[in-house]
């Protein structure tokens, strides 16, 4: 699968980035050290925070490629119609 360029930031993704701060940026904004914010988070004190799940583009592309190879519609080797039917054993044939 060819590498795709990352999508250009849209207005909404730019707004999302402007709405959220990293720990370092939040600490600078509040005039605190990042360590203080980490300690407060551990103690469940201070401003609310949460973790955002991120995905690497390379990992997503690899996963999509694996899914394509596991699908009989994309991988002819897995297509059941491309396999010759098996012969019945003599035990099941009628005379």
DSSP file (Angstrom, degrees, kcal/mol; ACC not computed):
  #  RESIDUE AA STRUCTURE BP1 BP2  ACC     N-H-->O    O-->H-N    N-H-->O    O-->H-N    TCO  KAPPA ALPHA  PHI   PSI    X-CA   Y-CA   Z-CA
    1    1 A X              0   0    0      0, 0.0     3,-0.1     0, 0.0    64,-0.1   0.000 360.0 360.0 360.0 126.7    0.0    0.0    0.0
    2    2 A X        -     0   0    0      1,-0.1     2,-0.2    59,-0.0     0, 0.0  -0.360 360.0-100.7 -69.7 147.9    1.6    3.3   -1.0
    3    3 A X        -     0   0    0     -2,-0.0     2,-0.4     1,-0.0    -1,-0.1  -0.461  36.5-145.3 -67.8 134.7    2.2    5.8    1.8
    4    4 A X        -     0   0    0     -2,-0.2     2,-0.1    -3,-0.1     3,-0.1  -0.787  18.7-111.4 -99.7 144.8   -0.4    8.5    1.9
    5    5 A X        -     0   0    0     -2,-0.4     3,-0.1     1,-0.1     2,-0.1  -0.444  42.6 -97.7 -69.3 149.9    0.4   12.1    2.8
    6    6 A X        -     0   0    0      1,-0.1    -1,-0.1    -2,-0.1     3,-0.1  -0.405  48.0 -98.0 -65.1 143.9   -1.0   13.2    6.1
    7    7 A X        -     0   0    0      1,-0.1    -1,-0.1    -3,-0.1     2,-0.1  -0.327  40.8-105.6 -64.2 145.3   -4.3   15.1    5.7
    8    8 A X        -     0   0    0      1,-0.1    -1,-0.1    -3,-0.1     2,-0.1  -0.429  46.2 -92.8 -67.2 143.6   -3.9   18.8    5.8
    9    9 A X        -     0   0    0     -2,-0.1     2,-0.2     4,-0.1    -1,-0.1  -0.359  44.5-150.5 -60.4 132.2   -5.2   20.3    9.1
   10   10 A X     >  -     0   0    0     -3,-0.1     4,-2.4     1,-0.1     5,-0.2  -0.469  29.9-100.2 -94.5 173.0   -8.8   21.3    8.8
   11   11 A X  H  > S+     0   0    0      1,-0.2     4,-2.2     2,-0.2     5,-0.1   0.903 124.1  49.2 -59.7 -40.9  -10.4   24.1   10.7
   12   12 A X  H  > S+     0   0    0      2,-0.2     4,-2.3     1,-0.2    -1,-0.2   0.909 111.3  47.5 -68.9 -40.4  -11.9   21.7   13.2
   13   13 A X  H  > S+     0   0    0      2,-0.2     4,-2.2     1,-0.2    -1,-0.2   0.860 112.3  50.6 -69.9 -32.2   -8.6   19.9   13.8
   14   14 A X  H  X S+     0   0    0     -4,-2.4     4,-1.9     2,-0.2    -1,-0.2   0.897 110.8  49.3 -67.0 -39.8   -6.8   23.2   14.3
   15   15 A X  H  X S+     0   0    0     -4,-2.2     4,-1.6    -5,-0.2    -2,-0.2   0.886 109.4  52.0 -65.6 -38.6   -9.6   24.2   16.7
   16   16 A X  H  X S+     0   0    0     -4,-2.3     4,-1.2     1,-0.2     3,-0.3   0.933 109.7  48.8 -63.6 -44.8   -9.1   21.0   18.6
   17   17 A X  H  < S+     0   0    0     -4,-2.2     3,-0.3     1,-0.2    -1,-0.2   0.868 111.9  49.4 -62.9 -34.8   -5.4   21.5   18.9
   18   18 A X  H  < S+     0   0    0     -4,-1.9    -1,-0.2     1,-0.2    -2,-0.2   0.776 108.8  54.0 -73.4 -25.4   -6.0   25.0   20.1
   19   19 A X  H  < S+     0   0    0     -4,-1.6     2,-0.4    -3,-0.3    -1,-0.2   0.699 106.8  56.6 -81.9 -20.2   -8.5   23.8   22.7
   20   20 A X     <  -     0   0    0     -4,-1.2     2,-0.4    -3,-0.3    -1,-0.0  -0.900  66.3-160.9-117.9 142.8   -6.2   21.2   24.3
   21   21 A X        -     0   0    0     -2,-0.4    -3,-0.1     4,-0.0     2,-0.0  -0.915  20.1-120.5-119.3 146.8   -2.8   21.8   25.8
   22   22 A X     >  -     0   0    0     -2,-0.4     4,-2.9     1,-0.1     5,-0.2  -0.279  39.6-100.6 -69.7 168.9    0.0   19.3   26.5
   23   23 A X  H  > S+     0   0    0      1,-0.2     4,-2.6     2,-0.2     5,-0.2   0.921 125.7  49.3 -59.1 -43.1    1.2   19.0   30.1
   24   24 A X  H  > S+     0   0    0      1,-0.2     4,-2.4     2,-0.2    -1,-0.2   0.934 113.2  45.5 -63.1 -45.5    4.1   21.2   29.4
   25   25 A X  H  > S+     0   0    0      2,-0.2     4,-2.5     1,-0.2    -2,-0.2   0.890 113.1  50.2 -66.0 -38.6    2.0   23.9   27.8
   26   26 A X  H  X S+     0   0    0     -4,-2.9     4,-2.2     2,-0.2    -1,-0.2   0.905 110.4  50.3 -64.8 -41.0   -0.6   23.7   30.5
   27   27 A X  H  X>S+     0   0    0     -4,-2.6     5,-2.9    -5,-0.2     4,-1.2   0.923 111.7  47.6 -63.1 -43.9    2.1   24.1   33.1
   28   28 A X  H  <5S+     0   0    0     -4,-2.4     3,-0.4     3,-0.2    -2,-0.2   0.919 110.8  52.5 -60.9 -42.9    3.5   27.1   31.3
   29   29 A X  H  <5S+     0   0    0     -4,-2.5    -2,-0.2     1,-0.2    -1,-0.2   0.875 116.9  38.2 -60.3 -40.2    0.0   28.6   31.0
   30   30 A X  H  <5S-     0   0    0     -4,-2.2    -1,-0.2    -5,-0.1    -2,-0.2   0.536 111.7-117.7 -90.2  -7.6   -0.6   28.2   34.8
   31   31 A X  T  <5S+     0   0    0     -4,-1.2     2,-0.2    -3,-0.4    -3,-0.2   0.823  75.5 119.1  74.4  31.4    3.0   29.2   35.7
   32   32 A X      < -     0   0    0     -5,-2.9     2,-0.3    -6,-0.2    -1,-0.3  -0.680  69.1 -99.6-118.6 172.6    3.6   25.8   37.3
   33   33 A X     >  -     0   0    0     -2,-0.2     4,-1.4     1,-0.1     3,-0.5  -0.700  28.8-122.1 -89.2 150.5    6.1   23.0   36.7
   34   34 A X  H  > S+     0   0    0     -2,-0.3     4,-2.3     1,-0.2     5,-0.2   0.864 113.8  62.1 -56.1 -34.7    4.9   20.0   34.7
   35   35 A X  H  > S+     0   0    0      1,-0.2     4,-2.7     2,-0.2    -1,-0.2   0.904  99.3  53.8 -58.6 -41.8    5.9   17.9   37.7
   36   36 A X  H  > S+     0   0    0     -3,-0.5     4,-2.8     1,-0.2    -1,-0.2   0.922 108.8  48.4 -59.7 -44.1    3.3   19.7   39.8
   37   37 A X  H  X S+     0   0    0     -4,-1.4     4,-2.5     2,-0.2    -1,-0.2   0.896 111.0  50.7 -63.9 -39.1    0.5   18.9   37.3
   38   38 A X  H  X S+     0   0    0     -4,-2.3     4,-2.4     2,-0.2    -2,-0.2   0.919 111.9  47.4 -63.4 -42.5    1.6   15.2   37.3
   39   39 A X  H  X S+     0   0    0     -4,-2.7     4,-2.2     2,-0.2    -2,-0.2   0.935 112.8  48.7 -64.4 -45.4    1.5   15.1   41.1
   40   40 A X  H  <>S+     0   0    0     -4,-2.8     5,-3.7     1,-0.2     4,-0.4   0.897 111.1  50.8 -60.8 -40.0   -1.9   16.8   41.1
   41   41 A X  H ><5S+     0   0    0     -4,-2.5     3,-1.1     3,-0.2    -1,-0.2   0.927 109.2  50.4 -64.2 -43.0   -3.2   14.4   38.5
   42   42 A X  H 3<5S+     0   0    0     -4,-2.4    -1,-0.2     1,-0.3    -2,-0.2   0.882 114.9  43.6 -61.2 -38.3   -1.9   11.4   40.5
   43   43 A X  T 3<5S-     0   0    0     -4,-2.2    -1,-0.3    -5,-0.2    -2,-0.2   0.422 114.9-118.1 -85.6   0.7   -3.7   12.8   43.6
   44   44 A X  T < 5S+     0   0    0     -3,-1.1    -3,-0.2    -4,-0.4     2,-0.2   0.900  75.6 122.7  58.6  43.2   -6.8   13.6   41.6
   45   45 A X      < +     0   0    0     -5,-3.7    -1,-0.2    -6,-0.1    -2,-0.1  -0.661  43.7  33.5-117.9 176.5   -6.3   17.3   42.4
   46   46 A X  S    S-     0   0    0     -2,-0.2     3,-0.1    -3,-0.1    -9,-0.0  -0.167 104.9 -10.0  75.2-166.9   -6.0   20.3   40.2
   47   47 A X  S    S-     0   0    0      1,-0.1    -2,-0.1     0, 0.0    -3,-0.1  -0.331  81.4 -99.2 -68.8 148.1   -7.5   20.9   36.8
   48   48 A X        +     0   0    0     -4,-0.1     2,-0.3    -2,-0.0    -1,-0.1  -0.349  48.8 172.3 -66.3 146.9   -9.3   18.0   35.2
   49   49 A X        -     0   0    0     -3,-0.1     2,-0.3    -8,-0.1    -1,-0.0  -0.941  12.7-171.1-146.9 167.1   -7.3   16.1   32.5
   50   50 A X        -     0   0    0     -2,-0.3     2,-0.4     2,-0.0    -2,-0.0  -0.970  27.2-105.5-154.6 165.2   -7.6   13.0   30.4
   51   51 A X        -     0   0    0     -2,-0.3     2,-0.5     0, 0.0    -2,-0.0  -0.776  25.4-146.1 -97.6 142.1   -5.6   10.9   28.0
   52   52 A X        -     0   0    0     -2,-0.4     2,-0.4     2,-0.0    -2,-0.0  -0.904  15.7-129.7-105.8 134.1   -6.1   11.0   24.3
   53   53 A X        -     0   0    0     -2,-0.5     2,-0.3     2,-0.0     0, 0.0  -0.685  28.1-169.8 -82.6 132.4   -5.6    7.9   22.3
   54   54 A X        -     0   0    0     -2,-0.4     2,-0.4     2,-0.0    -2,-0.0  -0.916   9.5-153.7-122.8 150.1   -3.4    8.4   19.3
   55   55 A X        -     0   0    0     -2,-0.3     2,-0.3     4,-0.0     3,-0.0  -0.975  18.2-126.7-122.8 137.0   -2.6    6.1   16.4
   56   56 A X     >  -     0   0    0     -2,-0.4     4,-2.0     1,-0.1     3,-0.2  -0.658  17.4-135.4 -77.5 136.8    0.5    6.0   14.2
   57   57 A X  H  > S+     0   0    0     -2,-0.3     4,-2.6     1,-0.2     5,-0.2   0.883 105.7  55.8 -60.2 -39.1   -0.3    6.3   10.5
   58   58 A X  H  > S+     0   0    0      1,-0.2     4,-2.2     2,-0.2    -1,-0.2   0.890 107.0  49.3 -62.1 -38.7    2.2    3.6    9.7
   59   59 A X  H  > S+     0   0    0      2,-0.2     4,-2.2     1,-0.2    -1,-0.2   0.890 111.0  49.7 -68.0 -38.8    0.5    1.2   12.2
   60   60 A X  H  X S+     0   0    0     -4,-2.0     4,-2.4     2,-0.2    -2,-0.2   0.920 111.2  49.0 -64.4 -43.3   -2.9    1.9   10.6
   61   61 A X  H  X S+     0   0    0     -4,-2.6     4,-2.2     1,-0.2    -2,-0.2   0.902 111.5  49.3 -63.9 -40.7   -1.6    1.3    7.1
   62   62 A X  H  X S+     0   0    0     -4,-2.2     4,-2.3     2,-0.2    -1,-0.2   0.900 111.0  50.1 -64.8 -39.9    0.0   -2.0    8.2
   63   63 A X  H  X S+     0   0    0     -4,-2.2     4,-2.3     2,-0.2    -2,-0.2   0.918 110.1  49.6 -64.9 -43.7   -3.3   -3.1    9.9
   64   64 A X  H  X S+     0   0    0     -4,-2.4     4,-2.3     1,-0.2    -1,-0.2   0.915 110.4  51.1 -61.2 -42.9   -5.3   -2.3    6.8
   65   65 A X  H  X S+     0   0    0     -4,-2.2     4,-2.1     1,-0.2    -1,-0.2   0.909 109.5  50.2 -61.2 -42.7   -2.8   -4.3    4.7
   66   66 A X  H  X S+     0   0    0     -4,-2.3     4,-1.4     1,-0.2    -1,-0.2   0.895 109.8  51.1 -61.9 -40.1   -3.1   -7.3    7.0
   67   67 A X  H  X S+     0   0    0     -4,-2.3     4,-0.5     1,-0.2    -2,-0.2   0.894 109.1  50.9 -65.6 -39.0   -6.9   -7.1    6.8
   68   68 A X  H >< S+     0   0    0     -4,-2.3     3,-0.9     1,-0.2     6,-0.3   0.906 109.8  49.4 -64.2 -41.2   -6.8   -7.0    3.0
   69   69 A X  H 3< S+     0   0    0     -4,-2.1    -1,-0.2     1,-0.2    -2,-0.2   0.765 109.9  52.0 -70.2 -24.4   -4.5  -10.1    3.0
   70   70 A X  H 3< S+     0   0    0     -4,-1.4     2,-0.5    -5,-0.2    -1,-0.2   0.515  93.8  88.3 -87.8  -5.1   -6.9  -12.0    5.3
   71   71 A X    XX  -     0   0    0     -3,-0.9     4,-2.1    -4,-0.5     3,-1.2  -0.831  69.7-147.7-100.1 125.9   -9.9  -11.2    3.1
   72   72 A X  T 34 S+     0   0    0     -2,-0.5     7,-0.2     1,-0.3    -1,-0.1   0.729  97.9  61.7 -65.0 -21.0  -10.7  -13.7    0.4
   73   73 A X  T 34 S+     0   0    0      1,-0.2    -1,-0.3     5,-0.1     3,-0.1   0.792 115.0  32.4 -74.8 -26.0  -12.1  -10.9   -1.8
   74   74 A X  T <4 S+     0   0    0     -3,-1.2     2,-0.6    -6,-0.3    -2,-0.2   0.677 117.5  56.0-100.2 -22.4   -8.7   -9.2   -1.8
   75   75 A X    ><  -     0   0    0     -4,-2.1     3,-2.1     1,-0.1     4,-0.5  -0.901  64.2-163.6-117.2 102.5   -6.4  -12.2   -1.7
   76   76 A X  G >  S+     0   0    0     -2,-0.6     3,-1.0     1,-0.3     6,-0.2   0.772  87.5  67.1 -56.9 -27.2   -7.0  -14.7   -4.5
   77   77 A X  G 3  S+     0   0    0      1,-0.3    -1,-0.3     3,-0.0    -5,-0.1   0.767 103.8  45.2 -65.7 -23.2   -5.1  -17.4   -2.6
   78   78 A X  G <  S+     0   0    0     -3,-2.1     2,-0.5    -7,-0.2    -1,-0.3   0.469  83.0 115.5 -97.3  -3.4   -7.9  -17.4    0.0
   79   79 A X    X   -     0   0    0     -3,-1.0     3,-1.6    -4,-0.5     4,-0.3  -0.545  57.7-151.4 -70.9 118.5  -10.8  -17.4   -2.4
   80   80 A X  G >  S+     0   0    0     -2,-0.5     3,-0.8     1,-0.3    -1,-0.2   0.744  93.6  61.9 -64.7 -20.9  -12.7  -20.7   -2.0
   81   81 A X  G 3  S+     0   0    0      1,-0.2    -1,-0.3     3,-0.0     4,-0.1   0.677  96.2  59.4 -77.8 -16.3  -13.8  -20.6   -5.6
   82   82 A X  G <  S+     0   0    0     -3,-1.6     2,-0.4    -6,-0.2    -1,-0.2   0.521  89.2  88.0 -88.9  -3.9  -10.2  -20.8   -6.8
   83   83 A X  S <  S-     0   0    0     -3,-0.8     2,-0.2    -4,-0.3     3,-0.1  -0.793  84.2-118.3 -96.9 134.2   -9.5  -24.1   -5.0
   84   84 A X        -     0   0    0     -2,-0.4    -2,-0.1     1,-0.1    -1,-0.0  -0.482  38.8-102.4 -68.9 136.4  -10.3  -27.3   -6.9
   85   85 A X        -     0   0    0     -2,-0.2     2,-0.1     1,-0.1    -1,-0.1  -0.260  39.1-110.4 -59.6 146.6  -13.0  -29.4   -5.1
   86   86 A X        -     0   0    0      1,-0.1     2,-0.2    -3,-0.1    -1,-0.1  -0.472  29.8-113.0 -76.9 149.0  -11.7  -32.3   -3.1
   87   87 A X        -     0   0    0     -2,-0.1     2,-0.2     1,-0.1    -1,-0.1  -0.567  31.6-113.3 -78.1 144.4  -12.5  -35.9   -4.3
   88   88 A X        -     0   0    0     -2,-0.2    -1,-0.1     1,-0.1     2,-0.1  -0.514  34.1-110.7 -73.7 146.3  -14.8  -38.0   -2.2
   89   89 A X    >   -     0   0    0     -2,-0.2     3,-1.5     1,-0.1     4,-0.5  -0.394  26.1-111.0 -74.1 158.9  -13.1  -40.9   -0.6
   90   90 A X  G >  S+     0   0    0      1,-0.3     3,-0.8     2,-0.2    -1,-0.1   0.746 112.2  71.5 -62.2 -24.0  -14.1  -44.4   -1.8
   91   91 A X  G 3  S+     0   0    0      1,-0.2    -1,-0.3     3,-0.0    -3,-0.0   0.801 101.4  42.8 -63.9 -29.5  -15.9  -45.1    1.5
   92   92 A X  G <  S+     0   0    0     -3,-1.5    -1,-0.2     2,-0.1     2,-0.2   0.495  91.0 101.2 -98.2  -3.7  -18.7  -42.6    0.6
   93   93 A X    <   -     0   0    0     -3,-0.8     2,-0.3    -4,-0.5    -3,-0.0  -0.554  65.8-134.6 -82.8 147.2  -19.2  -43.6   -3.0
   94   94 A X              0   0    0     -2,-0.2    -2,-0.1     1,-0.1    -1,-0.0  -0.766 360.0 360.0-100.2 147.1  -22.1  -45.9   -3.9
   95   95 A X              0   0    0     -2,-0.3    -1,-0.1     0, 0.0    -2,-0.0   0.433 360.0 360.0 -98.0 360.0  -21.7  -48.8   -6.3
